[in-house]
Amino acid sequence: MARATIEDEQIEQFEATLHGDLVQPGDADYDDARAVWNGMIDKYPALIAQCRGTADVIQTVEFANVTDLPVAVRGGGHNVAGTAVCDDGLVIDLSKMRGVWVDPDTQRAWVQGGATWADVDHETQAFGLATPGGVVSDTGVAGLTLGGGIGHLRCKYGLTCDNLVSADVVTAAGEFLTAGADENPELFWGLRGGGGNFGIVTGFKFDLHPVGPEVATCFVIYPGERLAECMRTYREYISSAPEEVSTLSSAGVMRDEDLFSADVLDDLKIGFLGCYAGPPEEGEEVLAPLRDLGEPIADFSGTMAYTEFQQILDDDYPDGMRYYWKSLYLDGLSESAIDRITYWADCAPSPLSTVDVWQLGGAITDLGFEESAFAGRHAPVLLGVEANWEDPSDDEANIVWVRDCLDDMRQFSDGSVYLNFPGFLEDNDETMETTFGAAYERLVALKDKYDPMNVFSRNQNIIPSKDAGA
């Protein structure tokens, strides 16, 4: 969409209605305001509306409709595809809306749309409670939840979206709605796994569960020459692990001078990370088999504060580094699949990149398409291919590695993907139809109702039908 022509008077009138700030090119804080987590993303919006509350969001959506500006929505700004910003358009920025309110009696939390998981964990852990979040605490609550939400508590308490009780939504028409099981239930269904297609969620209400303040954790790393052997053992372990266990494996060089000695720094490695959502003393025993696979390179496992564990990967994914991640739900970990995982981990062009396998199952399978739009409940594991690097001259090599790996690994998959590891949203239409299958038309009908003109298109987009906006 070409940039709309906006009169200075229109901008002045709009700015006067905002409780938050309106940032424009040339302002001292413009570059900071347009920056997002992924250093590959370098967009130049025409306007950035830093909203302070739902009223600001409504007014900003109305302004976008009047001016016909392209719209991007920013929650935590942590999406790999950089969907939080756009060139020559209007960014509806919720990053100043980070409040979290906890009711320990009902075990519920209400969370504003710009909060991160660090914000949520800080408040909920004061009462020994948690809701399933991500595995990096800087991740935004909004994007993770709307895309499903696969975190450290998933097998015991389900996905993030499974724990969503209700959502406050501003639609593309600027209408405010609440969606829940008894109010706008179809919209609620779509929000739980259908991405940011149907509106801007300004508030989330979550169920909480007793977790912490300490949890038993596993974080152990073995030599890469034993990768296939360790993966076979891991396959057997997760096939019978109790629901309290949620783990993942990571294969790569994982170059970190603070963690590894010089003699193994540049070697291939295989690591296991996870926690036990139950009594720590019980969890240490249950997680022990992953720590007993031979002599490790390093073992950081043990009982620790839940908030500390939630932040254990933060330093590995700093703001401004270059990221390109894609995913596939796998049918399982066959011998052939393990062989190919070993191959692709070994040939990664960056020593910071990994090929990850996320254990699924457990409580994730308690719901189906009738209750939630999330599309990955059928799979036993998720493959995540993470290219992480620093030098822009290495962009092509890293992107090609991820794409080639995914092309190869599709032989072990039905082709469906996790929406929160989307690459750069290439082949969006085919990917979305494959991922959602028979439920895709239900999502299209929902898009037709709430966003027929596709105002919210900078996401893992569901295209409205051709006559929806007529």
C-alpha positions, 0 to 999 in steps of 0.5 A, spaced: 500 500 500 502 506 498 503 511 503 497 516 504 497 523 504 496 526 511 495 533 512 499 536 518 493 539 521 490 531 521 496 529 525 496 535 530 489 533 531 490 526 532 496 527 537 492 532 541 487 526 542 492 521 545 494 520 552 500 517 550 506 520 545 506 520 537 513 519 535 515 522 528 521 521 523 526 527 526 524 526 533 529 525 538 526 518 540 524 516 533 530 511 532 529 507 538 521 507 537 522 504 531 527 499 533 525 491 534 528 485 537 530 482 530 536 486 528 534 484 521 528 489 521 529 496 519 523 499 518 521 507 517 514 508 520 510 515 518 507 515 525 508 511 532 503 512 536 505 510 543 498 508 547 497 509 554 491 505 554 485 502 550 482 509 549 488 511 545 488 504 541 481 506 539 483 513 537 489 510 533 485 505 529 480 510 528 485 515 525 488 509 521 481 508 518 480 515 516 487 516 513 488 509 510 495 508 513 498 501 513 498 499 520 502 495 524 501 493 531 507 492 537 506 488 543 513 486 545 516 487 539 519 480 539 516 477 533 522 474 528 518 477 522 518 484 525 511 485 524 511 490 529 513 495 525 512 497 517 515 502 512 510 509 511 505 506 516 502 507 523 505 503 528 500 502 534 505 501 539 502 498 546 509 497 549 507 502 554 501 498 557 505 493 561 500 493 567 499 486 571 494 485 576 493 478 580 488 476 584 491 470 588 484 468 591 481 466 584 488 465 581 487 469 575 491 475 572 489 481 568 495 483 563 495 489 559 497 488 551 504 491 551 507 486 557 512 481 557 513 475 560 518 478 565 512 483 567 507 477 568 512 472 572 514 478 577 507 479 579 504 472 579 510 469 583 509 474 589 503 469 590 507 462 588 503 462 581 504 462 574 501 461 567 505 458 561 509 463 558 515 463 553 522 461 554 525 468 554 522 473 559 523 479 554 518 476 549 511 479 549 505 476 552 500 478 546 504 475 540 506 469 544 499 468 546 495 469 540 500 464 536 499 459 541 504 459 546 509 454 547 513 454 554 516 451 560 510 449 563 506 446 557 505 439 558 502 440 565 498 446 564 497 447 556 499 452 552 499 460 553 492 460 549 489 454 553 490 459 559 486 465 556 480 466 560 478 472 556 480 478 552 479 485 551 479 487 543 479 493 539 477 491 532 479 494 525 472 498 526 475 501 532 469 497 536 471 495 543 469 487 545 470 482 550 471 475 548 470 469 552 467 462 553 460 466 554 461 472 550 463 473 543 465 465 543 467 465 536 472 471 536 475 467 543 476 461 539 480 465 533 484 469 538 487 462 541 491 460 536 489 464 530 494 470 531 493 477 531 488 477 525 482 479 528 483 485 532 488 488 537 488 485 544 489 490 550 488 486 555 488 478 557 485 475 563 489 468 564 488 462 569 494 461 574 497 455 577 501 453 583 508 454 581 515 455 584 517 459 587 523 454 586 522 448 580 527 443 579 530 444 572 535 440 567 540 444 563 545 439 561 550 439 555 553 433 551 559 432 546 556 433 539 559 426 537 554 423 541 548 427 538 544 421 535 545 417 541 543 422 546 537 424 541 535 416 541 535 416 549 531 423 549 526 420 544 524 414 549 525 419 555 519 423 553 515 418 550 513 416 558 515 422 562 510 425 566 506 431 564 510 435 569 516 434 565 516 439 559 523 439 555 527 441 549 533 439 545 538 444 542 543 441 537 549 446 535 555 449 536 552 454 542 559 458 542 559 461 549 566 463 552 563 464 559 560 457 559 565 453 555 572 452 555 577 453 549 578 446 547 570 445 546 568 452 544 567 451 537 565 443 537 558 441 536 554 440 542 547 437 544 543 440 550 537 439 554 533 444 557 526 443 561 523 443 568 518 440 572 512 443 574 511 439 581 515 438 588 522 440 586 525 434 590 520 429 586 522 433 579 530 432 580 529 425 580 524 425 574 529 429 570 535 425 572 535 420 566 537 426 562 543 428 566 545 421 566 547 420 559 555 420 560 560 425 561 557 432 560 561 438 557 557 442 562 551 441 567 547 447 570 541 443 572 538 443 579 533 447 583 532 454 582 527 460 582 522 459 577 523 467 575 531 465 574 529 459 570 524 463 565 530 468 564 536 463 563 536 464 555 535 471 555 542 473 554 543 468 548 537 472 544 540 480 545 536 485 542 539 487 535 542 480 533 540 477 527 534 472 527 531 467 522 527 462 525 522 457 522 518 451 524 515 444 523 511 439 527 514 433 526 510 426 526 516 423 531 523 422 532 525 416 527 532 414 526 532 418 519 529 424 522 535 424 528 540 423 522 537 429 518 537 433 525 544 431 526 546 433 519 543 440 519 546 442 526 553 440 524 552 444 517 549 451 520 553 457 518 553 460 525 556 457 531 550 461 535 544 457 531 541 451 533 536 445 531 531 444 536 526 439 538 520 441 543 517 436 547 509 436 546 503 432 548 501 432 555 496 437 557 496 440 550 492 435 547 486 436 552 483 441 547 482 440 540 479 445 534 473 446 537 475 449 543 481 453 540 484 455 533 491 452 535 493 447 530 499 443 533 496 439 538 496 433 534 504 432 533 509 429 539 514 434 537 516 441 534 522 442 530 525 449 531 530 451 526 534 457 529 539 461 525 542 467 530 548 471 527 551 478 528 554 480 521 549 482 516 554 479 510 552 472 513 544 474 512 544 469 505 548 463 508 543 463 514 537 464 511 538 459 506 541 454 511 534 454 515 530 454 508 534 448 506 533 444 513 526 445 513 525 443 505 529 437 507 525 435 514 518 436 511 519 429 509 517 427 517 511 432 517 505 434 515 507 441 513 504 445 519 508 450 522 508 454 529 505 461 528 510 464 532 516 461 528 514 464 522 521 466 518 519 472 514 512 470 513 514 467 506 509 463 502 504 465 507 497 463 504 499 456 503 503 455 510 496 458 513 492 453 509 496 447 510 497 449 518 490 450 519 487 445 514 479 444 515 479 449 520 482 455 515 475 456 512 472 458 519 478 463 520 476 466 514 469 467 516 472 470 522 476 475 519 471 477 514 466 479 520 472 482 524 477 485 519 474 484 512 479 490 509 485 486 512 487 492 516 491 487 521 495 484 515 502 485 518 502 478 521 501 470 520 495 473 515 489 470 514 486 473 508 479 475 508 474 472 502 474 477 496 467 479 497 468 481 505 470 488 504 465 489 499 
